Amino acid sequence: MKKTLLIFVFSFISVFSFAQAFDEGTRVGSIGIGLGGTFGSYTTTSRMPAISLQYEQGIWPISDKGVISLGGYLGTKSYKYAGSGYTQSWNYYVIGARSAFHYSGLNIEKFDPYAGLMLSYNYLKYRYDGPSTFPISGNYASTVGFSGYLGGRYYFTPKFAGFGEVGFGISYVTIGLAIKI
């Protein structure tokens, strides 16, 4: 009975013990839902919330202060307006490369604060269906973008975390879930 109890206790401790939240070699995938943003400031009859997928890996340790990561970002957001006899739709896509500094000086094992920059291509697909002889569509206002963000992850288990970010991506504020891969 004592052996079984000891095995259970050591197994529990090893499963729920936390190492530093983000180190060199750490890989994290995230999915988020965004609020607000510069894309789609139109009057709409329907809208899809901003959704983003992110991946990053710890690459360069900076002494004992933290780690610099590199990764990728995909985001999308859609709006639709239906008027009297016509429909307009805007579909935004952001594809980016991100780099962040993950600060480890707080010594809170479950918390991963970070700040970063993103270089992206912001693609807009517009479509108009209405009383013209043909639908109007195209990729208007697509451009290269440069943005910054601040965020943090809190790990509920050694692999799963909730995260929040503020900055510029597909939205101003993003919340979601992250997993160490």
C-alpha positions as CSV (number, residue, x, y, z in Angstrom):
1,M,0.0,0.0,0.0
2,K,2.8,2.4,0.9
3,K,4.6,1.7,-2.4
4,T,1.4,2.3,-4.4
5,L,0.9,5.6,-2.5
6,L,4.5,6.7,-3.1
7,I,4.3,5.9,-6.8
8,F,1.1,7.9,-7.1
9,V,2.6,10.9,-5.3
10,F,5.7,10.9,-7.4
11,S,3.7,10.5,-10.6
12,F,1.4,13.4,-9.6
13,I,4.4,15.6,-8.8
14,S,6.1,14.8,-12.1
15,V,3.0,15.5,-14.1
16,F,2.1,18.7,-12.4
17,S,5.5,20.2,-11.8
18,F,6.4,23.2,-13.9
19,A,9.7,24.1,-15.5
20,Q,10.5,27.6,-16.7
21,A,7.5,28.7,-18.8
22,F,9.5,29.4,-22.0
23,D,13.1,28.3,-22.8
24,E,15.3,27.7,-25.7
25,G,13.8,24.9,-27.8
26,T,10.2,25.4,-26.4
27,R,7.6,25.0,-29.1
28,V,4.1,26.5,-28.7
29,G,1.1,26.4,-30.9
30,S,-1.9,28.7,-30.1
31,I,-5.4,29.5,-31.4
32,G,-7.1,32.7,-30.5
33,I,-10.2,34.8,-31.0
34,G,-9.8,38.5,-31.5
35,L,-11.7,41.6,-30.5
36,G,-11.6,45.0,-32.3
37,G,-9.1,45.9,-35.0
38,T,-8.4,48.1,-37.9
39,F,-9.8,45.7,-40.5
40,G,-13.5,46.2,-41.3
41,S,-14.7,49.4,-39.9
42,Y,-17.8,49.1,-42.0
43,T,-21.5,48.9,-41.2
44,T,-22.2,45.2,-41.3
45,T,-25.2,42.8,-41.1
46,S,-22.9,39.9,-40.2
47,R,-19.4,39.4,-39.1
48,M,-17.1,36.6,-38.2
49,P,-14.9,37.1,-35.2
50,A,-11.2,37.3,-35.8
51,I,-9.5,33.9,-35.6
52,S,-5.7,33.4,-35.4
53,L,-3.3,30.5,-35.4
54,Q,0.2,31.0,-34.1
55,Y,3.4,28.9,-33.8
56,E,6.7,29.8,-32.2
57,Q,9.9,28.2,-31.0
58,G,12.5,29.5,-28.5
59,I,15.7,30.1,-30.5
60,W,18.2,32.4,-28.7
61,P,18.7,32.6,-24.9
62,I,19.6,36.1,-23.7
63,S,21.7,35.4,-20.6
64,D,19.4,34.7,-17.7
65,K,16.9,37.4,-18.8
66,G,14.8,35.4,-21.3
67,V,14.6,33.8,-24.7
68,I,13.9,35.2,-28.2
69,S,11.5,33.2,-30.3
70,L,10.7,33.0,-34.0
71,G,7.4,31.8,-35.4
72,G,4.5,32.3,-37.8
73,Y,1.0,33.8,-37.7
74,L,-2.2,33.2,-39.7
75,G,-5.3,35.3,-39.0
76,T,-8.7,35.8,-40.7
77,K,-11.7,38.1,-40.2
78,S,-14.8,38.6,-42.4
79,Y,-17.6,41.1,-42.8
80,K,-20.7,41.0,-44.9
81,Y,-23.3,43.7,-45.6
82,A,-26.6,43.0,-47.3
83,G,-28.5,46.0,-48.6
84,S,-31.6,46.3,-50.7
85,G,-30.8,44.0,-53.6
86,Y,-27.0,43.8,-53.2
87,T,-24.4,42.1,-51.0
88,Q,-20.8,43.2,-50.1
89,S,-18.3,41.1,-48.4
90,W,-14.8,41.8,-47.0
91,N,-12.5,38.9,-46.2
92,Y,-9.2,39.8,-44.4
93,Y,-6.2,37.4,-44.2
94,V,-3.0,38.1,-42.3
95,I,0.1,35.9,-42.9
96,G,3.1,36.9,-40.8
97,A,6.5,36.0,-39.3
98,R,6.8,36.9,-35.6
99,S,9.6,37.2,-33.1
100,A,9.2,37.8,-29.4
101,F,11.3,38.3,-26.3
102,H,10.0,36.0,-23.5
103,Y,11.1,37.6,-20.2
104,S,12.1,35.1,-17.4
105,G,13.1,37.6,-14.7
106,L,9.8,37.4,-12.8
107,N,10.6,33.8,-11.7
108,I,7.0,32.8,-11.9
109,E,7.1,29.3,-13.4
110,K,3.6,29.2,-14.8
111,F,3.6,32.7,-16.4
112,D,5.3,33.5,-19.7
113,P,5.2,37.3,-20.4
114,Y,6.4,38.4,-23.9
115,A,6.7,41.3,-26.3
116,G,7.3,41.1,-30.0
117,L,7.2,42.3,-33.6
118,M,5.5,40.9,-36.6
119,L,6.1,41.4,-40.4
120,S,3.0,40.4,-42.3
121,Y,1.2,40.4,-45.6
122,N,-2.3,41.7,-45.1
123,Y,-4.6,40.4,-47.9
124,L,-8.1,41.8,-48.5
125,K,-10.6,40.1,-50.8
126,Y,-13.7,42.2,-51.6
127,R,-16.8,41.1,-53.4
128,Y,-19.9,42.9,-54.6
129,D,-23.0,41.1,-55.9
130,G,-25.8,43.4,-56.9
131,P,-27.7,45.0,-59.7
132,S,-24.8,45.3,-62.1
133,T,-24.1,43.1,-65.1
134,F,-21.3,41.2,-63.4
135,P,-20.1,40.8,-59.8
136,I,-17.3,43.1,-58.7
137,S,-14.5,41.5,-56.8
138,G,-10.8,41.8,-56.2
139,N,-8.0,42.0,-53.7
140,Y,-8.1,45.7,-52.8
141,A,-5.8,47.4,-50.3
142,S,-3.6,44.3,-49.8
143,T,-0.3,45.4,-48.3
144,V,2.7,44.5,-46.2
145,G,2.3,45.3,-42.5
146,F,4.6,45.8,-39.5
147,S,3.2,45.5,-36.0
148,G,4.0,45.1,-32.4
149,Y,2.3,43.2,-29.5
150,L,2.5,42.5,-25.8
151,G,1.2,39.2,-24.3
152,G,1.4,36.6,-21.7
153,R,0.5,32.9,-21.2
154,Y,-0.5,31.3,-17.9
155,Y,0.1,27.5,-17.8
156,F,-2.7,25.5,-16.1
157,T,-0.7,22.3,-16.7
158,P,2.9,21.8,-17.9
159,K,1.5,21.8,-21.5
160,F,-1.7,23.8,-21.6
161,A,-2.1,27.6,-21.2
162,G,-4.5,30.4,-21.7
163,F,-3.1,33.5,-23.3
164,G,-3.9,37.1,-24.0
165,E,-2.3,39.7,-26.3
166,V,-2.8,43.3,-27.2
167,G,-1.3,44.9,-30.3
168,F,-1.8,44.8,-34.0
169,G,-2.6,41.6,-35.9
170,I,-6.0,40.6,-37.1
171,S,-7.4,42.3,-34.0
172,Y,-6.4,44.7,-31.2
173,V,-7.0,42.1,-28.4
174,T,-6.7,38.4,-28.7
175,I,-7.4,35.7,-26.1
176,G,-7.1,32.0,-26.6
177,L,-5.5,28.7,-25.7
178,A,-1.9,27.5,-26.2
179,I,-0.2,24.1,-26.1
180,K,3.5,23.2,-25.8
181,I,4.3,20.8,-28.6
